[in-house]
Amino acid sequence: MDISPTHAYLLEKTCTACLSTLSPDLSIQSSLIWYDFHAGQIRINTSRGSAKERNVQRSGQATLLIADPDDTDIYLTLRMRHVLTSAEGAVEHLDLLTRRAMGVAHWYGDVEPADAPGRDRRVILYFEPYRQYHP
């Protein structure tokens, strides 16, 4: 899906967004997350077994709301299909997001201890947007 040219800049400009997934009891679970847009897919880094990962595995979908940090009247909402969960490259992906959001090189070593127990539980959730909404 092509993102509207009027709002595509949000995929590169911002790094924090709100991800909403559907919980087993049909309540909405929302989290502020870091993301990136690569090869037409939204990539989100999380811990294996987190609520968002479990919800996405079960339902196969999520919604992402990205607001322009300089003008929150401008936003983009993406409805997305989950296409893949992978541990491959997850720590490196987390480092990429850490550099983008915090300006430091590594999550493990600069933010969390290098030997933090969650390091080996990182996964990337890959999504394909199929519908977009924006003002």
N, C-alpha and C positions, 0 to 999 in steps of 0.2 A: 504494500500500500504506500502510495506517495503521501507524505505529510504536506499539508498546505504550506505553500511558500511564505505566507504571511506569519506562520507560527513555527516553522521548522527550526528557526534560530534557537528556540527554547531547548531543543535537544542538545545543543552544544553549549549554550550560555549557562545553563543551570546544572546542578548536580544533585540537588535535593528535591524530592518529590514525595507525594503521598501515594502509596500503593494500598489498594483495597482488595481484599479477598473475601470469600464467603466461608464462614465457619460451619462446622457440622450442624449446629443448631439453627443455621440460616441467618445468624447475626453477621454483621459486617465487621471484619477485622481490618483496621487501617494502621499503617506504620509509615513514619517518615523514613525514607530510604535514600541511598545513593544509587545512581544508575548511570549507564552510558548507552549510546545508540551506535551500533556497529553493524554494517552490512544489512541494513534494513530491519535489524532486530534490537529490541530493548534487552539489556543485560542487567540483572540485579544480583548482587552478591549477598549471601546469607549463610547462616549455619544450618547444616543438615539437621532436620528435626524441628526447626523453628515453626511457629504457628503458620507463618506465611508459606513456608515450603510445604508443609502438610496440606494446607488448604488448596494450594495450586496443584499439587499432585492429585488431589481428589477431584477438584472441579474442572481443572484444565483451563481456567481463565482468571483474569485479574483486570483491574482498572488502575490506570496511572494518571494522576493529576499533577501537572507541572505548571507552576505560576512563575511569571517573570519577577525576579526579586526587585527589579527597579520600578515595576508598575504592576501591582497585583491585580489590576483590572484586566490584564492580558494573561490568559492561561490556555492550556491545551489539555484536554482529557482524551486519553487513549484507552479503548477497550482492546484487550489483547488475549490471544490464545497462547497457552504454554506449549512450547515445542520441544524443549529439552532441559534436563537438569544434568549438570556435569561437574565433577570435582576437578577435572583436568584444567589446569591453569587458574584455579580459583584464588590462590594466594596472590599470584601476579596480578590478577584482575582487581583484587582488593587493594593492592598497592597503587594501581592506576587510579582508582577512585579516591584513594587517600591523597595522592598528589594533587588531583583536581580539586578536591574539597578542602584540604587542610594545608597544602603546600609542603608536605614532608614526604620523604621517599617511600617509607614502608609503614604499614599498619603494625606488623609484628617487628618490634625493634625500636620504632619511633613513638608509637602510641601505646601499644600493649607490649609486655615483655616478649623478647624474641622466642622464648620457649613456652608461650602461653598455651594452655591446654586446648583451646578452640581451633588452633591453626590447622589441624588435620581434619576438621569437620566442615570446612568451607566448601560451598557449592555455588555455581552460577546458574541462575534461572534464566532461560532464554524465552523471549516472547516475540510473537509477530503481531503488530497492531492490525486490526481489521476494521475499526471504526474510530473516527475522531470527531470531537466537538470543540468548538472555540467560539468566542464572541465575535 
